[in-house]
Amino acid sequence: MISTILETMTVTERLLSDCFGGAVRLGDGEDLGGSSRSKVYRFNVLGGPGGMPESVIVKQAQVNVDLAMLTASMRNPGPFLVYTQGDSCPDNCLFVNSRLRLLDFAGLQVMAA
């Protein structure tokens, strides 16, 4: 997991550079808060290929907590315990080999069936 705003900025620069086809340079980040499960930052775009926005907002999900809970539940499911997908909107879906996979770590719930 990425732990600091500097590491988040470095990863974001790399991803945006790959996406926009040229080096992207970001300014100091502003911590916009978040929750116990995510961090949200705003970075000003200092330079990059044409078409870049003036700033970007990055949400860093901390899925390690969700994955640890899922792993523990799978290892010791108890009676009628299920893993449920909490938000089936199109943004939380992924098509793999012509099959729809529902993804939503933010809506993760492990509960009795």
C-alpha positions as CSV (number, residue, x, y, z in Angstrom):
1,M,0.0,0.0,0.0
2,I,1.1,3.5,-0.7
3,S,1.7,5.3,2.6
4,T,2.6,8.9,2.0
5,I,1.4,11.8,-0.1
6,L,4.8,11.9,-1.9
7,E,4.6,8.2,-2.8
8,T,1.0,8.8,-4.0
9,M,2.2,11.7,-6.2
10,T,5.0,9.6,-7.7
11,V,2.7,6.8,-8.6
12,T,0.1,9.2,-10.0
13,E,2.7,10.9,-12.2
14,R,3.8,7.6,-13.6
15,L,0.2,6.5,-14.3
16,L,-0.8,9.8,-15.9
17,S,2.4,9.8,-18.0
18,D,1.6,6.4,-19.3
19,C,-2.0,7.4,-20.0
20,F,-1.3,10.7,-21.7
21,G,1.8,9.6,-23.6
22,G,4.4,11.9,-22.1
23,A,6.0,13.0,-18.8
24,V,3.6,14.5,-16.3
25,R,4.8,16.6,-13.4
26,L,2.6,17.3,-10.4
27,G,2.9,20.0,-7.7
28,D,2.6,19.5,-4.0
29,G,-0.5,17.6,-3.0
30,E,-3.4,18.9,-0.9
31,D,-4.9,16.3,1.5
32,L,-8.7,16.5,1.0
33,G,-9.4,14.0,3.8
34,G,-11.0,10.7,3.2
35,S,-12.0,8.0,5.6
36,S,-10.4,5.1,7.5
37,R,-10.6,3.1,4.2
38,S,-9.3,5.8,1.7
39,K,-7.3,8.9,1.3
40,V,-8.1,11.7,-1.1
41,Y,-5.6,14.2,-2.5
42,R,-5.6,17.0,-5.1
43,F,-2.5,17.7,-7.1
44,N,-1.9,20.7,-9.4
45,V,-0.5,19.7,-12.8
46,L,2.7,21.6,-13.4
47,G,3.5,20.2,-16.8
48,G,2.6,17.5,-19.3
49,P,1.3,16.8,-22.7
50,G,-1.5,18.9,-24.2
51,G,-5.0,18.1,-22.9
52,M,-3.9,17.7,-19.3
53,P,-6.3,19.2,-16.7
54,E,-5.2,21.9,-14.4
55,S,-5.4,19.6,-11.4
56,V,-6.2,15.9,-10.6
57,I,-8.0,14.4,-7.6
58,V,-6.7,11.0,-6.5
59,K,-8.5,8.6,-4.3
60,Q,-6.2,6.0,-2.7
61,A,-8.3,3.1,-1.5
62,Q,-6.8,1.1,1.3
63,V,-8.0,-2.3,0.2
64,N,-5.6,-4.1,2.5
65,V,-8.2,-4.0,5.3
66,D,-10.9,-5.3,3.0
67,L,-8.7,-8.1,1.7
68,A,-7.7,-9.1,5.2
69,M,-11.3,-9.4,6.2
70,L,-12.2,-11.3,3.1
71,T,-9.2,-13.7,3.6
72,A,-10.2,-14.3,7.2
73,S,-13.8,-15.0,6.2
74,M,-12.8,-17.4,3.5
75,R,-10.6,-19.3,5.9
76,N,-13.2,-19.5,8.6
77,P,-16.6,-18.9,7.1
78,G,-18.8,-20.0,10.0
79,P,-22.5,-20.9,9.3
80,F,-24.0,-19.2,6.3
81,L,-21.4,-16.5,6.0
82,V,-21.3,-14.8,2.6
83,Y,-19.2,-12.1,0.9
84,T,-21.6,-9.6,-0.7
85,Q,-20.9,-6.9,-3.3
86,G,-22.3,-3.7,-2.0
87,D,-22.9,-1.5,-5.1
88,S,-23.6,-3.0,-8.5
89,C,-23.4,0.3,-10.5
90,P,-21.7,0.0,-13.9
91,D,-18.5,1.6,-12.6
92,N,-18.1,-1.4,-10.2
93,C,-18.3,-4.0,-13.0
94,L,-15.6,-5.6,-15.0
95,F,-16.0,-7.8,-18.1
96,V,-13.6,-10.8,-18.1
97,N,-13.9,-13.4,-20.9
98,S,-17.4,-12.3,-21.7
99,R,-18.5,-12.7,-18.1
100,L,-19.5,-9.8,-15.8
101,R,-17.6,-9.6,-12.5
102,L,-19.0,-7.3,-9.8
103,L,-16.3,-5.4,-7.9
104,D,-16.7,-3.0,-5.0
105,F,-14.2,-3.1,-2.2
106,A,-15.7,0.1,-0.8
107,G,-19.1,-1.7,-0.3
108,L,-17.6,-4.9,1.0
109,Q,-19.8,-6.8,3.5
110,V,-19.4,-10.1,5.1
111,M,-22.6,-11.2,6.7
112,A,-25.0,-14.1,7.4
113,A,-27.0,-15.2,4.3
